[in-house]
Structures are given as C-alpha cells and as structure tokens.
C-alpha cells in the first residue's frame, strides 16, 4: 500500500526549508507516518503507533529527545 493511500493530510513542518530538515507528518489507521518531503511522496515512511508518537512529542517538548 502506498503511503499516499495509507495516510491522509500530510503536513509539512514549519521548520522545513528548501535545502534541509524537510519533514512531513500524517495520521492514518492508528498510526503516524513521518517522511522526507524532498522525496515528493516516493521515499520511505517511518511509522509510529499513536502512543509512541505522543511519547516522542513529549520528550521533544521536555528537551529529552537528544536532538
């Protein structure tokens, strides 16, 4: 199944720019997909369960993600 079929409403990060850090996120069927927007929908998609995605977001907001 193509990512375009599995996920709806891809949203590009406001931190994305034309040369780097281009990330899009979309939800679908209890999962969250993350992809590189420079791939124009043809690249791989990292998939997270909704719970794991929420854990990741909490860690980022708390400065605990090591980014």
Secondary structure, 3 states (H helix, E strand, C coil): CCHHHHCEEEEECCCCCCCCCCEEEEEECCEEEEEEHHHCCCCCEEEEEHHHHHHHHHHHHCCCCCC
